[in-house]
C-alpha cells in the first residue's frame, strides 16, 4: 500500500508541475502581450492615429433591472452624459418588487405610451411601456413579468430600434468615451458581430459626467483585491484571445452586439446562469456552422465602471453563479471541444477555459488534499514544497502588479503612494488566500443550484458616487 501511495503521489507531482508551468506560461504571455498592446494603444492615442470622431454607429443601450431602485436613476443619468451622438436607452424592469419603475418614471418625467413590441426572440410579455423625449436621447422603460436577466435582455433586443445594441448592468456607469471606443472595431471591420469592453471597479471612485474626477482604490480590503484580480484578468487572457478571434467571454456588464446576428442565433438563453458567456460561445458556433465570416473583438480602452461586492457572502454568491454559468455554457456547446472546424477557438480557448477555469478549483483543492496525504506518509520535502510555491506566488504577484500598474499608467490615472504600497502588500494575499477561498466556493457551486438557476443573484447595492 505504501508503494502504491508513493507512486500515486509521484505522478500527481508531475501533473501539478505541468499544470503550474502551463498556467504560469500562459499568464506570462498574456500579461506581456496585454501590456505591449496597452502601451501601443496609448501611443496611438497620443499621436491621434485612430478613426475620426465624427463616425458613429447607431446603438441601443439595454439595461436589465431587478430591484435596482438605489442605482438605476444614476445609471441612466450617467448614460445621458455620454459623448456620443446616435443612441437610445432602454431600461427593462423584470418584474421588480421595489420601486425601480416608479423611481425611473418620476426622475425623468416619463409618460405611459401604447407601443407594440415585435417579439423576434421569445420572452415574457410587457406589462406597460413608458417613454420620454425630453432628454438628450430617447429613454424607454419597459415593465415586464419576471423571467430572469436573459429574458429581460431579449425583451430589450426586441424593442431596440438600432442595428447594434449594448447590454450593461443597472449598477454600472460607462465612461464618457466608451461608446465611441467600443464601436471602433466594427468601424474598422464590418464582419465584427460582438465587442467586449473592460470592466473596472468603481467602489470609492468619484465620477463626474462619465469622467474620473478622483481615483482611489477601495477602502474595503475585499473590493481592493478584486481590483487586482480584474486588472489581471482583463489585461491578460482577453487581449491575448483577441489576437486570434478566440474570446469566449464578454462581460454582461458591458458588451456590444450586432442585433440581426444575435436574433438569428436565438438570443440569450433563459435557461442558463451565465447568459453573457453562453451568447458569445453560441455566436462562435452559429457563425462557424453556417460558414459566416465573423470576428468577436475586445476593446481594451472601452471602460465600464461597476460595483464590486464588499462582503464575502456576496462575493461567494457572485462567483458561484459565474462558475455555474461557465459549466452550463461549456456543456451546452461541447461540440466545440477538440473540433478542428473551430480552429484555435477549440484547441486554445475552449481548452483553456476547461482546464484553468472550469476544472481549476477542483484541481487546486485536490492538490491541497494530496499535500496533506504526502505529509501524513512522510513523502514530501516540506522546505522544497514551500520554496516551490513561494516562487510561484512571487511570480504570479509580479505579473499581477505588472497588469495593475500598466492599467494605471495607460489610463492616465493618478495613484497615491499609499494605494500603490497597499497593492504591493495585498497582491500576494490575493493570489494565495483569496484564490483558494474562491476555489472552494466554486467547487461547492453545484450544490442545490437547480433551485436557483433562474434567480438574478442579488448583492448589496449602494449609491453610485456621481458628483
N, C-alpha and C positions, 0 to 999 in steps of 0.2 A: 504493500500500500504506500509506504514511504517513497519508494522509487517511482511509483505511478504519479504521486502528487508532485514530486520533483520534476519529472518530465513534463507534466501539465503546466507547471509554473514557468518552466523554461520556455515553452512555446508561447505562453501568454506574454512573457517578457519580450520575445522577438516581435510579437504582434504589436505591443504598445510602443516599442521603439519605432517601428514602421509607421504606426498611427500618428505619433507625435512629430516625427520627421516630416510626414506628408502634410500635416496641418501647419506646422511652422514654415515649411517651404511655401505653401500656398499663401499664408498670411504675409510672409516677407515679400513675395512677388506682388501681391495685391497692394500693399502699402507703398512699395516703391513706384509701381505703375500709377497708383492713385495720386501720390504726391507730385510726381512729374506732370501728370495731367492737370492738376490744380495750378501748379506754377505756370504751365503753358497757357492755360485759360486766363490766368491773372495778367500775364504779359500781353496777351491778345487784347484784353480789356483796356489795358493802359495805352496800347497802340491803336485802339478803336478798330481792330480788324475783325469786326462782327457785322452781322447784317444791319442795314439801315433800320432805324427805329420806326419808320413810317409804314412798315409791312405788318399786317395783322391777320390773324385767323379769328373768325367769329367763334366764341367759346361760351358754352353754357356751364355755369358752376353749380353743381348739385351738392347740397348739404343735407344729408340724412340726419334727423334728430329724434332723440327719445329721452324725455325728461331732462332737457337742456335749458331750462328757463334761466339758469345762472349765467350761461355763457353765450347763448345763441344770438342775442342782440348785439353783443360786442363783436362776435364773429362777422355778422352781416355788415356792421358798421366799418369793420376793417376791410371787407371786400369792396365796399363803395369807395374806399380811398386808393384803390389800385391804379397804377399808372398804365392804363390800357384803354383802348377806345371802344372795341366792339365785344361786349359780353353781356350776359344776363345772369341773374342769381335765382336759383330755385331751391327753396327750403322744403323738405318733405318731413312732416311731422308724422312719425309712425305710431300713432295712437298713444301719445304721451299721457301720463296720469297726472302731470303737473300743469303749469300754465305756459308751456312752451309756445303754443299758438297764440294765446292771448297777449303775451308779452311782446311777441314779434308784431302782431297786428296793431297794437297800441303804440309801440315805439315808432313805427314807420307809417302810421296813418293809412293802413291798408283797407281795401274795400272788398266785400264779397262779390264775386263775379260768377257767371254761368259759362264755364269754359269746358267744352268736351275734350277729353284726352284720349287720343288713339292708342290703344294698348297693343303695340307691336311686340312687346315682351310681356309675358303673363305676370300679373301682380295683383295684390288686393285693390279693390276699387276705392276711389277717392270719396270722402265724405263732403268736403267743401273746398273751394279754392278762393284764395284772397290774392289781390294784386295791388300794386301801386306803380304809378308812372311819375311820381313826384320826386323821385331820387335821380341820381346821375344815370343809372341804368334801370331797366325793368326788374322788379323784385316780385317773385311769385311765392306764395305759401300754399302748400297742398297738405291738407289733413286727410289721413287715410287710416283704415283699420290696421291694427298691428299685425305685422308679418315678418319682422326681423329686418336687419340692416340691408341685406341683399335685396329684399323685396322693395324697400324704400328707394334704393338706388335704381332699381328697374322702373319704378314709377317716375323718378326724375328723368330717366332716359326717354321714356315715353312722352314726357311733357316738354322736353328740350326742343328749342327752335333751331339750334345751330348744329353744324355738321361735326363739331368736336365738343366733348364735354370733359369737365374736370370733376372728380369726386374728392371730397375732403370731409374731415370730421368737424362737428359743431363746437369743439373746444380748441380749434386751431386758428391760426392767423397767417395769411400769406404775406410775404414781403412785397413791398410796393412794386418791384420789377419782376416778380415771379412768373406772371403770365407771359410776358414777352420772352423770358428766358426758357420756359418750358415749351413754348411754341416754336422756338428756333430750330430744333432738329427736324420738325415737319416742314418748315420753310426750306430747309436745306435738301430734304429728300421726301418726295411725295409718297414713298412707299411705307413710311413710318405709320404704324397703327396704334402705338402706345408710347408714352414717355413718362418716366418716373422722375420725381423731384427728390430733393434731400429734405429730411425731417430733422429739425433741431429743437432742442428742449427750451421752452420759454419760461420755466419756473424762475422767478426773480429777475427776469429780463424786462426792461422798460421799453415799450414800443410806442412810436408816435407816427400816425399816418403811414403805417407799414414800414417804418424805418426804425432801426435800433437807436434809441436815444441814450440808453445806458446799459452796457453789457456787464453782467457779473454772473458768476456761476452760482448755482442754487446753494442756499444755506443748508438745506436738508441734505444729509450725507447720502441717502439712498438715491435721491434725484441727481446729485453730483456724480455718483458713479455711473449712472445711466448716460450722462453726457459723454463720458469716456467711451462707454460701450457703443453708443450711437455713432460717434465720430469714427471709431474703428470699423464698424460695420458698413456705414455708408461710404467711407473712403475706400475701404478695401475691396471686398468682393464685387460690389455693384459696378465700380468703374472698370474692373478687370473683365467682368462678364460682358460689359457693354462693348468691349473690343471685338467680340465675335458673335454679337447678337444672341448672347446666352442668358440674359436676365430672366429669372423666373419669378421675381417678386417686384411689384410696385406697391409701395405702402398705401394703405387705404386712406391715409391722412392727406395724400397729395399725389394724384396721377392724372394724366391727360390721355384720352382715348378717342379713336375715330368711331363715330356713332354707328354708321351703317355696318362696319365690320363687327362691332360688338353685338349688334342686333342679329346679324346673320349667324354669329356663333352661339346665340341663345341667351346673351346677357349674363347677369350674375346668377349664381346657383344659390337658391334659398335654402338648400339642404346642407350647406357647409358652414363651418365657423370662420374659415379663412377665405371669405369671398374675394378678397383682393388678390391673393396669390392664385386662387383657382381660376380667376378670369384670365390672368396672364398666361398660365400654363395652357388653358383652353385656347387662347389665341394662337399660341405656338402650334398646337396640334391642329386646329382648324385650318390655319393658313398652309401648313405643310401638307396635310392630307389633300387639300384642294388645289395644290400647286400655285398658291398665291405668293407673289414676290412681296416680302414684307420685312419690316425691321421693328424691333422693340428697343427703344433707346433709354438712356439715363442722362438727365441734365443735372450735373453736379453743382450748378450755380443757381438753380431754381429752388428757393428756400421756403419751407413752411415751418412755422413755429408752433409747437404743440406742447400741451402739459404732460408731464411725466408723473406717474404715481409717486406719492411721498410716503405711503405706508406699505410695509412689506406685504400685508394681506392683499392690498390692491394690486401690487406688482405680481404677486403669485397668481392671482386670478387672470391677469392680463397674459402672462406667459403660458399658463395652461391653455388658454383659448388659442393663442398663436400656435402652440405645438399641435393641438388637435386639428387646427386648420391646415397646418403643414401636412400632417398624416392624411387627412381626407383628400387634399389636392393631389398628393403624390400617388395615393392608391387609386383614385378615380382615373388618373391619366398614366397608369403604369405601363401602357403601351409604349411610352417613350423610353422605358428602361432598356438600355443596350440595343437600341434600334437604329441601325445605320441611316435610316431615312431621315432622322432628325439631326444627324451630324453631331457637332460639338455640344448642342443643347442636351443630347442624350448622354454622351460619353464624358462630358466635363460637368456641366451644370447640374443635371439630374443626379449624377453620381456623387457630386459634392454635397448636395442637399440631403441625399440619402444617408451618407456616412457621417458627415460632420455637422449636420443639423438634426435630422430625424433620429438617428441612432446614437448620436454622440452622448446624450445623457445616460443612456443605458450602458454604453461602453465605459464611461468615466466612473459610474457607480460600481460597475463590475471590477474596474481597476482597483478601487479602494478595497473591495472585498478580497481580491487576490493578494493585495499587500498585507492585509491582516492575516490571511491564511499562511502566507510565506513567513511572516514574523512568528506565528504560532508554532510552525515546524522548524524554526531557526534556519530558514533557507533564503534569507535576504541579508544583503550587505547594507545595513542601515545608513552608514556615512555616505556610501556611494549613491544610494537612493536619494537621500536628501540633497546631495550635490547636484545630481541629475535634474531633480525637479526645481532646484533653485536656479540653475542655468536656464531651464525652460521658462520659468516665471519671469526672470530678468529680461530674457529675450522678448517675451510677449509684452512686457511692460514698456520696453524701449519702442517697440512698434506701435503700441497704443499711444504713447506720448508723441511719437512722430506724426501719427494721424491727427491727434488733437491739436498740436501746435501748427501743423500745416493748415488746418481749417481756420484757426485763429488768424494766422498771417494773411492767407489769401482772401479772407472775408473782411479784411481791414478792421478787425475788432481790437479794442484795447483791453488787455488783460492785466489786472492788478498783480503785484508781486505776490501778495498773499494767496490769490486764487491759483497762480502758477505753481507756487510751492505746495499748495493743497493737492493739486492734480498729480504732482510728482509723488507725494506721500501716499495717495489713495489708489494709484494705478495698480500697484502690486496687490493691495487688498481686494480690489475689484476683480482682478484676474483669478486670484486663488480662492477667496472665500465666497464672494457673491456668485461666481460662476458655478461652484459646487452646490450652493443653496438652490440656485435655479435649475441645476441639473436634476436634483431630487424632485423639485416641483414638476418638471417636465416628465419625469419618469412616472409620477403618480397622476398625470393629467387624464388618463383614460378611465380612472375610477369614477363611475357614475356620470360620464359625460353625455350619455344619451338623454338624460332627463333635462339637460340644459343646452342642448345643441343648437337651439334657435334663439337663445336669450342674447341680449345685447352685451352683457358683461359690464356691469357698472363699476366705476371707480369714483372716488370722491372728487368733486369739482370745486374750483374756486374762481373768482372773477379774474378775467384776463387783465393784465396791467397795461392799459392803453391810456396814455396821457393826452 
